[in-house]
Amino acid sequence: MIFIPLPFVAALALLLLLIAMLRDRELVRQHWPFIVVIFLCAVQSGLVGLRWGYDIKSLRMLSPVTASCLPPLVYLGFRNLIHRQNRSSSPALWSVALLPFLMAALVFFAPALLDPALFAIFIFFASALLFMGGAGPDMLEEARFDAAIAAHRALLIAAFSLYFSALFDLAVLLDASWSGGKHTAFLISNANLIGLFLIGLTALVASNALAVPLPEGREEISELSAQDQDVLLRIKTLLDETRIYQNENLNLTRLARKSGIPARQISTAINRVSGENVSRFINNYRIHEACRLLRETDLPITTIMLEAGFQTKSNFSREFRRVTATTPSLWRENKGRAA
């Protein structure tokens, strides 16, 4: 029987995810950190399979180099979901270039430091991700409103996946010290796959949250300040008059440009007055529009979903049930009486 290591199966699944992302050519330029992440996860899984499935020992020098690229790329990808004006200076970009050279140097001159170095890299960027996500979904201003919550969850999962990978590196280090590496093959061939696969999946989810870019100069930002109630009133008026919530690519940055109010001020006002984040606030409008279309038209539910501003059935169904406590089909049958 032909032996196919489990890491090869994971590598194939990750490559399929990569192909799915590459189909959308318009967003490849913005997606590039996540695309590289998924590609490197697939490569890393393949290297693990070759090294520990077929005992190709020469690959042990390459695996730490590719692994060191993953944390800064994951951080950089999620950082692209933050509006440029609000991005703090970060070592992520230069880390992608410098860390592989550092790890390559350790491979040749200080191999005993490889596992501690990888542990430190994964812990640092996992903590940076958690710090970034501490402000909630509204921090991801470049994410579409219907996908911002999912992207924020993906960010948290990615952070804990990096922590998991760091603990895995620590386990390998301790195993080498305590048992001479007796369990290293099992740890690397199995536990590592969980972290790599979760990182790949979160990269796919987060990359799909990016809004389609608009041409430069389409909208201008003006600086306005107002009290929370006034800000909320102006946003509601804008939504009622322009119905821009029906734009599936609407995000906090574009809402700020349309309203002439800084994004952070909008987020703060909506949170304080309504007790909800901006994504849910906008999705409430979309669900009310969907209910109107369900009540007044005979359009298919999928068409109504798109007309209301949603892109995926899963988001639409989840938000519809959150607002109405029922499904679109049942709501239509009762013509709104169940709401």
N, C-alpha and C positions, 0 to 999 in steps of 0.2 A: 504494500500500500504506500502511495506517495505521501510523504509527511509535509503538511502545510502548516507552518507555525501560525499561531493566532495573531501575532503582530502583522502578518501579511494580509489577513482578512480586514483588520482595522485600517491598514494602509489603503486597501482598495475602497473601503467605504469613504474614507476621507478624500480620495481622488474623485469619487463620484460627487461629493459635495462641492469640490473645487470646480468640476465641470458645470454643475448647476449655477454657480456664481458667475462663471465666465460667459454664460449665455447673454447676460445683460451688459452689452458693450458700453453703454452710455455711462455706467457707474464704475467701470473697471478702474479708472484713474483714482477715484475716491476710495475704492475698496482695497487698494493695493496692499496695505498692511495686513488685512485679514486674509487676502488671497495668499500672501507669502506665508502667513501663519498656518493655514490649512495645508499648503504644499510642504512646509517644513515638518508638520506633524506627520504627514504621510511618509516623508523621507525618514524621519526618526523611527517610525514604526517599522519601516522596511529594514533599517539598519539593525534594530533590535532583533528582528526575525533572523537576519543573516548571521549576526554575531552569536546569539544564544541558541538559535535553532539549528544552525549548521556549523557552529564553532569556528567562524572566520575571525580570528583574533585580531587581524590587522585593522578591522573596523573600529576597534575600541578607541582609536585616536580621533576618529571623525565624529562620533556620537556626541561627546561633550561640546564640540564646537557648534554643531547645529542646535543642540539643546539651549545653549546660551543666547541664541537669537530670539527664542520664542517669547520670553517675558517682556522685553522692551517693545517687540512688535505688537503684542496683545495690548499693552498700555497705549501705544501710539494709535492703534486702530480705534479704541474707545475714545481717546482724546480728540479724534477727528469729529466726534459727535458733539463736541463743545464748540460754541461759536468762537471764531478766531480772537475776537477782542477779549474774551474771558479766559483764554488758555494761559495758564501760568507757564513760566519757563520750565522746561523739562529736559532731563538727560536722555530721554527715550531715543531720539533720532541718532545722536552720536553714539549711543550705547549699541545700537544695531551694527554700527560699523566697527567699533573698537572692541567689544566683548569677544567676538570670534577670534581676533588676533591675540587677545589676552589668554583665552582658553587654549589656543594653539601653542602659545609659549609655555603654558603650564604642562601641556602634554609632553613636550620635549625636555623641559628643564625642571619641573616640579610636579610630577604626576600625582604625588600624595596630596596636593592641594586642590585637585580637580573637584572632588565631591564637596569639600567645604565651600569652594568658590561658587559652584552651582547652587548650593543651599542658600548662600547669601544673596545671589542674584534673584532667585525665585521669591524669597521672602521679601526683598526690597520692593519688587514691582507688584507683588500681590498686595502689600500694604499700601502702595501708591494707588492701586485700583480701588481698594476699599475707601481710602480717603476721598478719592474722586467721586465715588458713588454715595458718599455720606449725605450729600445735599438732595438726594432723591432723583426721580425721573426728570424733573424740570431742569437739572443741570445739563442734560443732553439736549441742548437747544437745536441742534441740527437734525435730530431724529424726527421722523413724522409722528404726529400726535397719536395715531392709531398703533404705533409700534414702539413708542417711547418706554412704556412700562415693561414690555418684553425685553427691550434693549437693556434697561436698567437691571432686570433680573439676570440677563446674560452676563452683564458686567460683574455682578456679585458671584455668579457661578464660576466665571473665569478666575476671579480672585481666589476663591476657595480651591479651584483646580490647581492653581499655581502653589498654594499652600500645601495641597496634597502631594504635588510633585516634589516640593522641598522636603516634606517629611519622608517621602520615599527615598530621596537622596541621602537623608540622614540615616534611614534604616539600612541602606547599602553600606554606608560608612561604618555603622555600628556592627553590622554583620561581619565585615572584613576584620574588625578589631577583636570581636568575641569568638567567632567560629571560623576565621580564615576564609570567609567568602563562601561558606557552604550553601547558603540560601540565596546568593546573589542572582543566579540564573532565574530562579522562580520569581523573585521580586521584580526584576527588570522585565521579564517576559510577560508578566500578568498585571502587577499593580501599576506599572507605568502606562499601560494602555488606557486605563480609566482616565487619567489626567489628560493624556493626549487627545482622546476622543472627545472629552468634555470641552477642551479648549477649542477644538475644531468646530464643534456644534455651536458654541457661543459666538465664535467668529462669524459663522453663517447667519445666525439670528441678528447680530448687531449690524452686520454689513447690509442686510435687507432693510434696516431701519432708516438708512440714509435717504433723504429726500433727493429727488432729481434736481440737479443744479440748474439755476436760472442764469440767463446771460447777465454779464456785468452791467450795472447801471440801470437795471429794470426798476429797482426800488431804491429810494434814498432814506437814510436814517436821519431823523431830526431829534434833537434833545428836548424832551419835555419832562416836567415833573408835575405830579398831582398826588392828592391823598388817595388812599386805598379805595374808598367808595367812588370817587370820581373816576379813577382808573378803570374800575370794574364797569361802571356805567358806560364809559366810552368804548370799552371792548365789547360789551353787549350790543351797543348801538351799531358798531362796525359789523358784528356778526349778523345782526338782524337785517341790516341794509344791504350788505354785499354778499352774504351767505358764503363767505370764503371758507367756512368749515367744510363745504362740500369738495374742496380741493384736497385730494388724497395725499398730496405732498406738502401740505401745510405743516409748518413747525414753528417753534417759539421765535426763532430768528425772523422768519417772514411775517409772523403776526406782529412783531415789534416794528418792523419796517412799514407795514400797512397802517398801523395805528399811530406811528410816530412816538411811541412810548418805549423806553428801554426795556429789554427782555426781562432783566432782573426785577424791574419795578412791576411788570405785569405778573410775573410769577409770585412775587411777594403779596401783591394785592389780592389775587385770586385765592391764594392759600389762606390769607388772614380772614377774608370776608366769607368765602364759600366753604372753607375747610377742606378743599380738594386741590389736587395738583392740576396743572394746566391741561394735561392730556385727558384726564377724566372730564374736566370742565368742557372741553371741546367735543369730546365724545358724547356728552349729554345732548348737545345740540344736534349731533349727527343722528343719535337714536330718536330724538323727537321728530326729526325730518323723516327718518325711516318709518316711524309710526304714522305720520301724515300720509306718506305714499302708500303704505299698506291699507290705510283706511279709505283713501280717495281714488286709488287706481287699482288696476288689475295686473300691474307689472310683475314679472317674476321676482322672487325674493333676491336672487343674485343680482339682478339689475338694480333693485332698490338699494342693496348693499353698496354698490358702486356709486349710485347717485348720491347717497348720503355721505360719501367720503371715505368709506372703508375699502381696503385692498384685499383683505383675506377673510374667509368665512369664519375662521377660528376667532379672530378679534371681534368681528361683528357679532357672532353668537354670544361670546363672553360678555361684551358690553351691553348687548340687548337684554340678556338675562339679569345683569346687574341693575339696570334701570327699571325694567318692567317686571322682573321676577317670572318671566315666561319666555317662550320661544317666539320667533317672528310668525311662524305658521299658525300657532295657537292664538296669538294676538290678532292676526288677521281674521281668523274664524269668528272671534268674538267682537270684531270691529272696535277694539279698544276698550271694551267693557271690563276686561281682566286687568287693565293697567290701573 
